[in-house]
Amino acid sequence: MLYLIGLGLNIEGISQEGLGIAKRCKKLYLENYTIDFPYSIGELQEKLGVKKIFPANREFIENEEIVDEAKRMDVALLIYGSPLTATTHISLIQEAKRLGVKCKIIYSASIFDAISETGLQLYKFGKITSMPRWDEEKNFTPDSFMEIIKENQSIQAHSLILIDIGLEFHDALRELKISAENHKIKIGKIILCQTLGTKNSKIFYGSIDKFREFDSVRKPYCIIIPDKLHFVEEESLEKFKI
């Protein structure tokens, strides 16, 4: 059987159900290509009380080798946050069904829950987008994520930007500014959410230029571009102003 187990947002975030299943599975994998973890794989092994967790990169997951293993034994894929926020995980479920492999999802808290801490109303968010890490030496500077932001702004919806693994905040801020200029989008204030759900959780709110000096932002983090604010949202954001 194949289990997709959400780890939540911190080392304590896994549910009791998820913990029990992880302990009895024959093999555990940790999906490690979508997020910069706020803890190490060794710390996770100790917390779960298991001897070995195998790292699983994008190639391994997309090749769906884990589904073949689940034909013979109970296998779990541990996923930061909640299990079904990445399309490759949904593909795993579809492949398991196609091959007659039983599959169970164990949900947990995700960034989509945690951003409520900003005080922004969830139903006022538009499409979610992701900011890729640029490699300017290879002329890899995609900025199509700004099209989603433009679409959200057209309906006065807030934009949540998920950040690519390994992308430092000062580089993300630079990419955001350049991409906005390329697409002729005006960005006023932004919200920086750092390691939400952990003891190091922090939220900052201010004009994009005020973030220039921010150079030691903990990962994982995300950026929100708010649009038209309800007065309750405005009041909530006041306490995060920089």
C-alpha positions as CSV (number, residue, x, y, z in Angstrom):
1,M,0.0,0.0,0.0
2,L,1.1,3.6,-0.7
3,Y,0.7,6.3,1.9
4,L,1.1,10.0,1.3
5,I,1.6,11.6,4.7
6,G,1.6,15.3,5.3
7,L,4.2,16.5,7.8
8,G,2.6,19.8,8.6
9,L,4.7,22.9,9.0
10,N,7.1,22.0,11.8
11,I,8.8,19.0,13.3
12,E,5.8,18.4,15.6
13,G,3.3,18.8,12.8
14,I,2.6,15.2,11.7
15,S,-0.7,13.8,12.9
16,Q,-1.0,10.9,15.3
17,E,-2.5,8.8,12.5
18,G,0.4,9.7,10.2
19,L,3.0,8.9,12.9
20,G,1.5,5.5,13.5
21,I,1.4,4.6,9.8
22,A,5.0,5.9,9.3
23,K,6.3,3.7,12.1
24,R,4.8,0.5,10.6
25,C,5.7,1.1,7.0
26,K,8.5,-1.0,5.6
27,K,10.0,2.0,3.7
28,L,9.8,5.8,4.2
29,Y,10.7,8.4,1.6
30,L,10.9,12.2,2.1
31,E,10.0,14.3,-0.9
32,N,12.8,16.9,-0.9
33,Y,12.5,18.9,-4.1
34,T,9.7,21.4,-3.5
35,I,10.6,23.0,-0.2
36,D,13.6,24.2,1.9
37,F,12.9,22.3,5.1
38,P,13.1,24.1,8.5
39,Y,14.7,20.9,10.0
40,S,17.0,18.1,8.8
41,I,16.2,14.6,7.7
42,G,18.1,13.4,10.8
43,E,15.9,15.4,13.1
44,L,12.8,14.0,11.4
45,Q,14.1,10.4,11.8
46,E,14.6,11.0,15.5
47,K,11.2,12.7,15.9
48,L,9.4,9.8,14.2
49,G,11.4,7.2,15.9
50,V,12.5,5.5,12.7
51,K,15.9,4.2,11.6
52,K,16.0,5.4,8.0
53,I,14.2,7.9,5.8
54,F,15.3,7.9,2.1
55,P,15.4,11.2,0.3
56,A,13.2,11.3,-2.9
57,N,14.1,13.7,-5.6
58,R,11.8,14.9,-8.5
59,E,13.1,12.2,-10.9
60,F,12.4,9.4,-8.5
61,I,8.8,10.6,-7.9
62,E,8.0,11.4,-11.5
63,N,9.3,8.0,-12.6
64,E,6.7,6.6,-10.1
65,E,9.1,3.9,-8.8
66,I,7.6,4.3,-5.4
67,V,4.3,2.9,-6.8
68,D,6.1,-0.3,-7.9
69,E,7.5,-0.7,-4.4
70,A,4.0,-0.2,-2.9
71,K,2.9,-3.3,-4.8
72,R,5.1,-5.4,-2.5
73,M,5.1,-3.6,0.8
74,D,3.7,-0.7,2.7
75,V,5.5,2.4,1.6
76,A,5.1,6.1,2.7
77,L,6.0,9.3,1.0
78,L,6.5,12.0,3.6
79,I,5.6,15.5,2.3
80,Y,6.1,18.9,4.0
81,G,2.8,20.6,4.6
82,S,-0.2,18.8,3.1
83,P,0.3,16.0,0.6
84,L,-1.7,17.2,-2.5
85,T,-0.3,20.7,-3.1
86,A,2.0,19.4,-5.8
87,T,0.7,18.0,-9.1
88,T,3.3,15.2,-9.1
89,H,1.7,13.8,-5.9
90,I,-1.7,13.7,-7.6
91,S,-0.1,11.8,-10.5
92,L,1.2,9.2,-8.0
93,I,-2.4,8.6,-6.9
94,Q,-3.6,8.2,-10.4
95,E,-0.8,5.8,-11.3
96,A,-1.5,3.7,-8.1
97,K,-5.1,3.4,-9.1
98,R,-4.2,2.4,-12.6
99,L,-2.0,-0.4,-11.3
100,G,-4.4,-1.5,-8.6
101,V,-2.2,-0.3,-5.7
102,K,-4.1,0.9,-2.7
103,C,-3.4,4.5,-1.7
104,K,-4.2,6.5,1.4
105,I,-3.7,10.3,2.0
106,I,-3.0,11.6,5.5
107,Y,-3.6,15.3,5.5
108,S,-1.9,18.0,7.7
109,A,-1.6,21.8,7.9
110,S,-0.1,23.6,4.9
111,I,1.0,27.1,3.9
112,F,-2.5,27.7,2.6
113,D,-3.8,27.4,6.2
114,A,-1.0,29.4,7.7
115,I,-1.2,32.5,5.6
116,S,-4.5,33.3,7.4
117,E,-2.2,34.5,10.2
118,T,-1.6,37.6,8.2
119,G,-5.2,38.6,8.7
120,L,-6.0,38.4,5.0
121,Q,-9.2,36.7,4.2
122,L,-8.6,33.4,2.3
123,Y,-11.6,33.7,0.0
124,K,-10.0,37.0,-1.3
125,F,-6.9,35.2,-2.7
126,G,-6.7,34.5,-6.4
127,K,-4.6,31.9,-8.2
128,I,-1.4,30.7,-6.5
129,T,1.8,31.1,-8.4
130,S,5.5,30.1,-8.0
131,M,8.6,32.1,-8.4
132,P,11.4,30.0,-10.1
133,R,15.1,30.4,-9.3
134,W,16.8,32.2,-12.1
135,D,20.1,31.1,-13.6
136,E,21.2,34.2,-15.5
137,E,24.4,32.5,-16.7
138,K,22.3,30.1,-18.7
139,N,19.9,32.8,-19.7
140,F,17.1,31.1,-17.7
141,T,15.0,34.0,-16.4
142,P,11.3,33.0,-16.6
143,D,8.9,35.6,-15.4
144,S,5.5,34.2,-16.5
145,F,4.4,34.0,-12.8
146,M,3.7,37.7,-13.1
147,E,0.9,36.9,-15.5
148,I,-1.0,35.2,-12.7
149,I,-0.4,38.2,-10.5
150,K,-1.7,40.5,-13.2
151,E,-4.8,38.3,-13.6
152,N,-5.4,38.4,-9.8
153,Q,-5.0,42.1,-9.7
154,S,-7.6,42.5,-12.4
155,I,-10.2,41.1,-10.0
156,Q,-8.6,42.8,-6.9
157,A,-7.5,39.4,-5.5
158,H,-4.5,38.8,-3.3
159,S,-1.6,36.9,-4.8
160,L,0.4,34.2,-2.9
161,I,3.8,33.5,-4.4
162,L,5.5,30.3,-3.5
163,I,9.3,30.4,-3.6
164,D,11.5,27.9,-5.5
165,I,13.8,25.8,-3.4
166,G,17.2,27.4,-2.8
167,L,16.1,30.9,-3.8
168,E,17.4,33.4,-1.3
169,F,15.2,36.3,-0.3
170,H,17.3,39.1,-1.7
171,D,17.4,37.3,-5.1
172,A,13.6,36.7,-5.0
173,L,13.1,40.4,-4.3
174,R,15.2,41.3,-7.3
175,E,13.4,38.8,-9.5
176,L,10.1,40.2,-8.4
177,K,11.1,43.8,-9.2
178,I,12.5,43.0,-12.6
179,S,9.5,40.7,-13.5
180,A,7.1,43.4,-12.5
181,E,8.9,46.0,-14.6
182,N,8.9,43.6,-17.6
183,H,5.1,43.1,-17.3
184,K,4.4,46.7,-16.5
185,I,2.9,45.8,-13.1
186,K,3.0,48.2,-10.2
187,I,3.8,46.6,-6.9
188,G,3.3,48.7,-3.8
189,K,3.3,46.8,-0.6
190,I,4.2,43.2,0.0
191,I,3.9,40.7,2.8
192,L,6.8,38.4,3.7
193,C,5.9,35.2,5.6
194,Q,8.8,33.4,7.1
195,T,8.7,29.8,8.4
196,L,5.0,30.0,9.3
197,G,3.9,27.4,11.8
198,T,7.3,27.1,13.4
199,K,8.8,28.8,16.5
200,N,10.7,31.1,14.1
201,S,7.5,32.3,12.4
202,K,7.5,35.9,11.4
203,I,5.4,38.2,9.2
204,F,6.5,41.5,7.8
205,Y,4.4,44.1,5.8
206,G,5.6,47.2,4.0
207,S,6.6,48.8,0.7
208,I,8.8,46.6,-1.5
209,D,11.7,49.0,-1.2
210,K,11.7,48.7,2.6
211,F,12.7,45.0,2.2
212,R,16.1,45.9,0.6
213,E,17.9,45.4,3.9
214,F,16.3,42.0,4.7
215,D,19.2,39.6,4.1
216,S,18.8,36.8,6.7
217,V,15.3,35.5,6.0
218,R,14.7,31.9,7.2
219,K,13.4,29.3,4.8
220,P,10.8,28.3,3.8
221,Y,9.2,31.7,3.2
222,C,6.6,33.0,0.8
223,I,5.6,36.4,-0.5
224,I,2.1,37.8,-0.7
225,I,1.1,40.8,-2.9
226,P,-2.1,42.1,-1.3
227,D,-4.7,43.9,-3.4
228,K,-7.8,45.8,-2.2
229,L,-8.0,45.4,1.5
230,H,-11.0,45.2,3.7
231,F,-10.7,47.5,6.8
232,V,-10.4,44.4,9.0
233,E,-7.4,43.2,6.8
234,E,-5.9,46.7,7.1
235,E,-6.1,46.6,10.8
236,S,-4.6,43.1,11.0
237,L,-1.6,44.1,8.8
238,E,-0.8,47.2,10.9
239,K,0.9,45.0,13.5
240,F,3.3,43.6,10.9
241,K,4.4,46.9,9.4
242,I,8.1,47.6,9.0
